[in-house]
């Protein structure tokens, strides 16, 4: 039996579109499986709120601080 929903177009999935845009702009925020990594997103938004865990085994002392500094705005000296 037909109902009215059969004739109604589906609305856009805005969340899916936003995630795809984020994935294109910031691929490092996503896992290899394509899922949003909330901890990586928190590092971008508020780096001080995240306890550091690294994704890879390539580690050295000060790596996390170096990553934060690399994405911080620089201040030219006069």
N, C-alpha and C positions, 0 to 999 in steps of 0.2 A: 504494500500500500504506500502511495506517495504521501509526503507531507510537505509543508511549506518550506522546510529546511532544504529540500531537494532543489528548490528554485532560487535559493538565496546564495549569493557568492560569499565565500569565506573572507573574513577580514585578514589583513596582513598580520603576520606574527612579528610584532615589533621587537620583542626580546631576541628572537633569532637573528633579525637583521642587525641589531646593535652588537650582538656577539660576533657576527661575521665581520662587521666593520672593525671592532676591536682586534680581531684575529689578524686582519690585514695590516692594521697600523702597529700593533704590538704583538707579534707572534711569540715573543718570549714569555708572555703572560699565560700561555696555554701549554698543556701537557702534550706528550707525543700522541695521545689518543684524541686530542682536540678539545679537551675539557678545560674550562677556565680554572686556573690555579689561583685560588683566593689569596694565598700567602704572597704570591708574586705581585698581585694587584695591590695588596696592603703595603708592600714595600715601596710601590710607586706613590701611593696616596699619603701614607704616613710611615716612613721608614723606621721611626723610633718605636713604633708599637709592635714590631715583629721581632720575635726571637729568631735569630739566624739559624737556618738549616740550609745546607747547600744541596743542589740537585745532583752534582757530579762528584766524582772522587778526586778531581784535580783541585787540591786545597793547599792553602798556605795561610800563615798568620797574617791577618789584616786584609784578606780578600774581600770580605763583606763591606768593610769601611771604604775600601778602594772603589767598589762598585757604586756605593752611595755617592762618593765624591765625584765619580765620573759623570753622574747625571745631575749634579748640583750646578746651578749657574755660577760662572766664574766672575771674579771681581778684578778688573784690570788695575794695576798699580800705576800711579803717576810718577 
